[in-house]
């Protein structure tokens, strides 16, 4: 059905928290929805670090988009890639086709930002997708396998060193999980090396980690990390990254087989094709109602939108914010379809901050909910409860709960299978083709 017929076409780009929530919330008899994503699954990104550190397997934090929206007959799901826009003609160009729309909801998310150093990506992968997580997990586990076969002490030390760049929630969670993996999970698996001697170094350019939290919570988080054996280095900037090597601004060089980048996020590069004002991170400067200036039928939500809260500060790029934006846009479009274009009052978006939290390790977390600040086991339980609530699908919740319960009691992580190795990597790791999946 093309634009101009009675049924209005709402086109949604991206099936992250924002796009998926819109499709689940929006429902109007005079409209049909098309959801486009380059992946066939919705990913629960807050738990990606658990896949990267062998705590969970990939299917436990992802669900097929078509399965999630199977009870929404008015939603058509397309597996395709967005290529370009013609906002004046109300048309979006995909890799395989082009689609016209009456309303467009942009929920394309963000990408890892290397702050002007894209060449670092090949040496320090970010964590934004399942592929990223599986790549990191494979490299970490293979490094220990290689260390078991290594006779040179310096090379063995490098193989057992991990550097995480960025002291935000992702960096803190990765560093804590790596420490648990090395000191508790792998400690009895090897005979020639002691995984507990592995070095995990967390680098943060700011004066403290978790800078979005109050200073006392940041300090507690750092103490908890350090008690787990993580070396936390604040006020430390990275000058250069090459293969297995991090050069710091003051001249020190860190030799590490695995370097993980968790220091920055920017909006999808596709925002540059919209022809509207962007901020330094590539986010769209939207109107108070989340629409694009000059294009009231186009909305941007989630990580790709610069939205200011009541105090004039940017709304954080977190999943609850994206979901709230999606519901706000859905209400606007429903009201306009009921009353007609220009007849409905477009209220400005108001962000409700439900709090923030970050897990550090087993029974360790920090949380701020309203004026309430707490850490340790109570914060960890709250973190666990909140993340289970937001997981899509009962099967996922049950699988994650059982896996976490098992890991907590036995200090075991079952997702330690390594696959997808090249022949060269197999030789380097000392494994045969037949033994690849058992590494």
Secondary structure, 3 states (H helix, E strand, C coil): CCCCCCCEEEEEECCCHHHHHHHHHCCCCCEEEEEEECCCEEECHHHHHHHHCCCCCHHHHEEEHHHHCCCCCCEEEEECCEEEEECCCCEEEECCCEEECCEEEECCCEEECCCCCHHHHHCCECCCCHHHHHHHHHHHHHHHHHHHHCCCHHHHHHHCEEEEECCCHHHHHHHHHHHHHHHHHCCCCCCCCCHHHCEEEEECCCCCCCCCCCHHHHHHHHHHHHHCCEEEECCCCEEEEECCEEEECCCCEEECCEEEECCCEEECHHHHHCCCCECCCCCEECCCCCEECCEEEEEECHHHEECECCCCCECCCCHHHHHHHHHHHHHHHHHHHHHCCCCCCCCCCCCCCCCEEEEEECCEEEEEECCEEEECHHHHHHHHHHHHHHCCCHHHHHHHHHHHHHHHHHCCCCCCCCCCCCHHHHHHHCCCCCCHHHC
